[in-house]
Amino acid sequence: MSQKVDFLIVGGGVSGRLLQLELMKRGKSTLVIDDCGANRCTKIAAGLANPLIGKYFTIGWRVPEFFSDLRSYYEELELRLNATFFRPCDLQRIISNPGEQNTWLSKAHKDKYKGFCKYQALDFDGLSNPYGVITVDKGGEMNTRSFLEACEKQLPTMDTRVNYEKLNAGKSKYEGIEYTNTIFCEGYEVMYNPWFKDLVNIVPTKGEILEIETDLQPKGDIFLGGVFIQHIENKRWRVGSTYAPKDTSINPTEEKKNELLSRLNNVLKLECQVVNHKVGTRPASKDRRPICGVHPEISNLYVFNGMGSKAVSMAPRLSTEMCDFILEGTPLDQDINLTRFEK
Ligand SMILES: Cc1cc2nc3c(=O)[nH]c(=O)nc-3n(C[C@H](O)[C@H](O)[C@H](O)COP(=O)(O)OP(=O)(O)OC[C@H]3O[C@@H](n4cnc5c(N)ncnc54)[C@H](O)[C@@H]3O)c2cc1C
């Protein structure tokens, strides 16, 4: 096979694919090389875009920017790929106890929450939420499996594992493919990348997730709190998730299953059966910020990584910033720039 592209992208999870789509939009030729079968993170992700985090109801880092046109961004992408994979929906953050209720009351008056999330004393059949909920708009869910499937079918892709020993960055030739630039988007596996492993502060973070069957009535909302509860189809719901930093093992554990079920039991009043138990490894970073930039010595080698547990909401905006950086020379936000780790 002989091929010539502007950008070779290693890794076809949500980061690699959104970057590929943005580069193509700007007229660049691309090829994603992805070990599609081994994809353990984007494929198992719940795909939630949630602007309100933690028990202190914090509006996350750069949320106004990331969420302002998130829905229209995915709408446009669905049209481009002629596929359906994003659903805007309300997120119902269940208030778990009086302490959380007090925390919310002390914050609710702040301008940043107005017109964006509101307290409601709603009742949901089958759920225990005596302290009410905070309804968050601007959120949504991405069916990451449908998204990847559409990309694999329609975008330039090579399904194989890149052998770093054969990928001679300087020569810009790999298995008959000629390319001008390489962008690495391997998720947590950047920790094995010979050019970037010592430059990125990646913290692989294992996450476990359950699929259950229960008679909870589908409402179209997503429930958040001690666990998230997300409808899949019919009686099937997704429940997650756990966090185990520095753990790259891929086996589901009884310990985490029981932890999730115990957290679920605090809100679900109905019987449920576990029908599936999955594992993925998030590419988190030490300071919980994405990691983007260019190699300090090789000017055609880039990295786009570190999306942690928020790729669905952060990667759209960051892929445009990354393209501005590569193609226009626009400086990257120092919070995400690889150079912040330089000593
Ligand atoms: C349980 C769980 C729940 C989650 N829920 C959410 C959520 O609700 N919302 C959200 O935004 N995020 C969520 N995440 C996080 C999200 O999945 C990640 O942020 C995102 O998938 C990272 O995407 P990525 O493309 O950077 O990496 P990945 O999805 O890991 O993709 C990297 C790709 O690179 C490939 N690769 C690596 N090395 C090579 C090589 N040498 N050659 C070829 N290919 C290679 C891999 O096979 C893989 O396909 C969740 C994660 C977990 C584990």
The ligand as an SDF file (V2000), in Angstrom:
LIG
                    3D

 53 58  0  0  0  0  0  0  0  0999 V2000
  -15.9500    3.5590   33.1680 C   0  0  0  0  0  0  0  0  0  0  0  0
  -15.7050    4.8080   32.3880 C   0  0  0  0  0  0  0  0  0  0  0  0
  -16.7250    5.7240   32.2020 C   0  0  0  0  0  0  0  0  0  0  0  0
  -16.4930    6.8910   31.4970 C   0  0  0  0  0  0  0  0  0  0  0  0
  -17.5190    7.7640   31.3130 N   0  0  0  0  0  0  0  0  0  0  0  0
  -17.3000    8.9370   30.6630 C   0  0  0  0  0  0  0  0  0  0  0  0
  -18.3460    9.8690   30.4850 C   0  0  0  0  0  0  0  0  0  0  0  0
  -19.4840    9.6460   30.9010 O   0  0  0  0  0  0  0  0  0  0  0  0
  -18.0700   11.0400   29.8180 N   0  0  0  0  0  0  0  0  0  0  0  0
  -16.8190   11.3070   29.3240 C   0  0  0  0  0  0  0  0  0  0  0  0
  -16.6290   12.3770   28.7310 O   0  0  0  0  0  0  0  0  0  0  0  0
  -15.8110   10.4260   29.4950 N   0  0  0  0  0  0  0  0  0  0  0  0
  -16.0120    9.2620   30.1510 C   0  0  0  0  0  0  0  0  0  0  0  0
  -14.9950    8.3850   30.3310 N   0  0  0  0  0  0  0  0  0  0  0  0
  -13.6490    8.7880   29.9000 C   0  0  0  0  0  0  0  0  0  0  0  0
  -13.4880    8.6490   28.4000 C   0  0  0  0  0  0  0  0  0  0  0  0
  -13.7690    7.3320   28.0610 O   0  0  0  0  0  0  0  0  0  0  0  0
  -12.0750    9.0450   28.0230 C   0  0  0  0  0  0  0  0  0  0  0  0
  -11.8030   10.3770   28.4020 O   0  0  0  0  0  0  0  0  0  0  0  0
  -11.8860    8.9400   26.5230 C   0  0  0  0  0  0  0  0  0  0  0  0
  -12.3380    7.7190   26.0400 O   0  0  0  0  0  0  0  0  0  0  0  0
  -10.4340    9.1150   26.1520 C   0  0  0  0  0  0  0  0  0  0  0  0
  -10.3750    9.0160   24.7620 O   0  0  0  0  0  0  0  0  0  0  0  0
   -9.0100    8.8990   24.0180 P   0  0  0  0  0  0  0  0  0  0  0  0
   -9.3240    8.8880   22.5720 O   0  0  0  0  0  0  0  0  0  0  0  0
   -8.0590    9.9150   24.5290 O   0  0  0  0  0  0  0  0  0  0  0  0
   -8.4220    7.4700   24.4760 O   0  0  0  0  0  0  0  0  0  0  0  0
   -8.9730    5.9910   24.1350 P   0  0  0  0  0  0  0  0  0  0  0  0
  -10.4250    5.9400   24.0450 O   0  0  0  0  0  0  0  0  0  0  0  0
   -8.3160    5.0730   25.1120 O   0  0  0  0  0  0  0  0  0  0  0  0
   -8.4200    5.7020   22.6910 O   0  0  0  0  0  0  0  0  0  0  0  0
   -7.0640    5.4600   22.4480 C   0  0  0  0  0  0  0  0  0  0  0  0
   -6.9660    4.5250   21.2540 C   0  0  0  0  0  0  0  0  0  0  0  0
   -5.6010    4.4060   20.8830 O   0  0  0  0  0  0  0  0  0  0  0  0
   -5.3560    3.0720   20.5210 C   0  0  0  0  0  0  0  0  0  0  0  0
   -3.9140    2.8080   20.6220 N   0  0  0  0  0  0  0  0  0  0  0  0
   -3.0960    2.9330   21.6990 C   0  0  0  0  0  0  0  0  0  0  0  0
   -1.8380    2.6080   21.3690 N   0  0  0  0  0  0  0  0  0  0  0  0
   -1.8650    2.2960   20.0550 C   0  0  0  0  0  0  0  0  0  0  0  0
   -0.8750    1.8760   19.1170 C   0  0  0  0  0  0  0  0  0  0  0  0
    0.4170    1.7170   19.4640 N   0  0  0  0  0  0  0  0  0  0  0  0
   -1.2710    1.6220   17.8470 N   0  0  0  0  0  0  0  0  0  0  0  0
   -2.5600    1.7630   17.4570 C   0  0  0  0  0  0  0  0  0  0  0  0
   -3.5340    2.1710   18.3000 N   0  0  0  0  0  0  0  0  0  0  0  0
   -3.1810    2.4180   19.5810 C   0  0  0  0  0  0  0  0  0  0  0  0
   -6.1850    2.2680   21.5130 C   0  0  0  0  0  0  0  0  0  0  0  0
   -6.4290    0.9560   21.0350 O   0  0  0  0  0  0  0  0  0  0  0  0
   -7.4460    3.1080   21.5500 C   0  0  0  0  0  0  0  0  0  0  0  0
   -8.3440    2.6930   20.5490 O   0  0  0  0  0  0  0  0  0  0  0  0
  -15.1970    7.1790   30.9740 C   0  0  0  0  0  0  0  0  0  0  0  0
  -14.1950    6.2410   31.1340 C   0  0  0  0  0  0  0  0  0  0  0  0
  -14.4300    5.0640   31.8340 C   0  0  0  0  0  0  0  0  0  0  0  0
  -13.3140    4.0730   31.9850 C   0  0  0  0  0  0  0  0  0  0  0  0
  1  2  1  0
  2  3  1  0
  2 52  2  0
  3  4  2  0
  4  5  1  0
  4 50  1  0
  5  6  2  0
  6  7  1  0
  6 13  1  0
  7  8  2  0
  7  9  1  0
  9 10  1  0
 10 11  2  0
 10 12  1  0
 12 13  2  0
 13 14  1  0
 14 15  1  0
 14 50  1  0
 15 16  1  0
 16 17  1  0
 16 18  1  0
 18 19  1  0
 18 20  1  0
 20 21  1  0
 20 22  1  0
 22 23  1  0
 23 24  1  0
 24 25  2  0
 24 26  1  0
 24 27  1  0
 27 28  1  0
 28 29  2  0
 28 30  1  0
 28 31  1  0
 31 32  1  0
 32 33  1  0
 33 34  1  0
 33 48  1  0
 34 35  1  0
 35 36  1  0
 35 46  1  0
 36 37  1  0
 36 45  1  0
 37 38  2  0
 38 39  1  0
 39 40  1  0
 39 45  2  0
 40 41  1  0
 40 42  2  0
 42 43  1  0
 43 44  2  0
 44 45  1  0
 46 47  1  0
 46 48  1  0
 48 49  1  0
 50 51  2  0
 51 52  1  0
 52 53  1  0
M  END
$$$$
